[in-house]
Amino acid sequence: VDPSAENKEYVNTGLLLDWTYVIFVVTVVCMIAFALWQFVTVLKSNPKSALMSLGVVALFAVMLFVTYSMGDGTPLQGLNADSQSYNTSFWLKVTDMSVSYTHLRAHETPEHLVCRLLLEKKK
């Protein structure tokens, strides 16, 4: 790495990005698998609850689609040659999607906790 270069070449950026994508895909696959497993196991004893859990997965998919649609796919300027493979509309929108989703979850969490505590208090 040449410290005087205008655009520094970071050695492990590609590896870090690859692992980030692998972890993201594994997380989504596990979430869907566990939701389907819960749906199947609860379906016999409580069909209404099973449908609610399936609805949560559907809402998650809708939220991912909406946040992907909101992403900006405009290519970035001034990146080094190694970064150009990720400078596509798809990867830029996926990056924006993860940031938007995390931002939405950060704002939703406190209200969700308060609602859950109030519902538990009523029982």
C-alpha positions as CSV (number, residue, x, y, z in Angstrom):
1,V,0.0,0.0,0.0
2,D,1.4,3.3,-1.1
3,P,0.5,5.9,1.6
4,S,1.1,8.8,-0.8
5,A,-1.3,7.5,-3.4
6,E,-4.5,9.4,-4.0
7,N,-6.7,6.3,-3.9
8,K,-5.2,3.9,-1.4
9,E,-5.5,0.2,-2.2
10,Y,-6.8,-1.6,0.9
11,V,-5.6,-5.2,0.9
12,N,-8.5,-6.9,2.6
13,T,-11.5,-4.9,1.4
14,G,-12.6,-7.6,-1.0
15,L,-12.4,-10.3,1.6
16,L,-14.3,-8.2,4.1
17,L,-17.0,-7.5,1.6
18,D,-17.3,-11.2,0.6
19,W,-17.7,-12.2,4.3
20,T,-20.3,-9.5,4.8
21,Y,-22.3,-10.8,1.9
22,V,-22.0,-14.4,3.1
23,I,-23.1,-13.4,6.6
24,F,-26.1,-11.5,5.2
25,V,-27.2,-14.4,3.0
26,V,-26.8,-16.9,5.9
27,T,-28.8,-14.6,8.2
28,V,-31.7,-14.3,5.7
29,V,-31.7,-18.0,4.9
30,C,-31.7,-18.9,8.7
31,M,-34.5,-16.4,9.4
32,I,-36.7,-17.8,6.7
33,A,-35.9,-21.4,7.7
34,F,-36.7,-20.8,11.4
35,A,-39.8,-18.9,10.5
36,L,-41.1,-21.8,8.3
37,W,-40.1,-24.3,11.0
38,Q,-42.1,-22.3,13.6
39,F,-45.0,-22.0,11.2
40,V,-45.1,-25.8,10.7
41,T,-44.8,-26.6,14.4
42,V,-47.4,-24.1,15.5
43,L,-49.9,-24.7,12.7
44,K,-51.5,-27.8,14.4
45,S,-51.9,-26.2,17.8
46,N,-52.6,-22.6,17.0
47,P,-53.3,-21.8,13.3
48,K,-53.9,-18.0,14.0
49,S,-50.5,-17.7,15.6
50,A,-48.9,-19.6,12.8
51,L,-50.4,-17.3,10.2
52,M,-49.1,-14.3,12.2
53,S,-45.6,-15.7,12.1
54,L,-45.8,-16.2,8.4
55,G,-47.1,-12.7,8.0
56,V,-44.0,-11.4,9.8
57,V,-41.8,-13.1,7.2
58,A,-43.9,-11.6,4.4
59,L,-43.5,-8.1,5.9
60,F,-39.8,-8.6,6.3
61,A,-39.6,-9.5,2.6
62,V,-41.7,-6.4,1.7
63,M,-39.4,-4.2,3.8
64,L,-36.3,-5.6,2.1
65,F,-37.9,-4.9,-1.3
66,V,-38.9,-1.4,-0.4
67,T,-35.4,-0.5,1.0
68,Y,-33.8,-2.0,-2.1
69,S,-36.1,0.1,-4.3
70,M,-35.1,3.2,-2.3
71,G,-31.4,2.6,-2.9
72,D,-29.3,4.8,-5.2
73,G,-27.6,2.8,-8.0
74,T,-25.6,5.7,-9.4
75,P,-22.0,4.5,-9.9
76,L,-19.4,6.2,-7.6
77,Q,-16.5,8.1,-9.1
78,G,-12.8,7.9,-8.2
79,L,-12.7,4.3,-7.0
80,N,-9.6,2.1,-7.5
81,A,-9.7,-0.8,-10.0
82,D,-10.4,-3.5,-7.3
83,S,-13.5,-1.6,-6.1
84,Q,-15.0,-1.3,-9.6
85,S,-16.5,-4.8,-9.5
86,Y,-18.8,-3.6,-6.6
87,N,-19.5,-0.3,-8.3
88,T,-22.6,-1.7,-10.0
89,S,-26.2,-0.6,-9.5
90,F,-27.1,-3.9,-7.8
91,W,-24.4,-3.8,-5.2
92,L,-24.8,-0.1,-4.5
93,K,-28.6,-0.7,-3.9
94,V,-27.9,-3.7,-1.7
95,T,-25.5,-1.5,0.4
96,D,-28.2,1.2,0.6
97,M,-30.7,-1.4,1.5
98,S,-28.8,-2.7,4.5
99,V,-28.2,0.8,5.7
100,S,-31.9,1.8,5.3
101,Y,-33.1,-1.5,7.0
102,T,-30.7,-1.0,9.9
103,H,-31.8,2.7,10.2
104,L,-35.5,1.6,10.2
105,R,-34.8,-1.1,12.8
106,A,-33.0,1.4,15.0
107,H,-36.0,3.7,15.1
108,E,-38.5,0.8,15.6
109,T,-36.8,-0.9,18.5
110,P,-37.6,1.4,21.4
111,E,-41.3,1.6,20.4
112,H,-41.4,-2.1,20.0
113,L,-39.9,-2.7,23.4
114,V,-42.4,-0.3,25.1
115,C,-45.4,-1.9,23.3
116,R,-44.2,-5.4,24.3
117,L,-43.7,-4.3,27.9
118,L,-47.2,-2.7,28.0
119,L,-48.8,-5.9,26.5
120,E,-47.0,-8.1,29.1
121,K,-48.1,-5.8,31.9
122,K,-51.8,-6.2,30.8
123,K,-51.5,-10.0,31.2
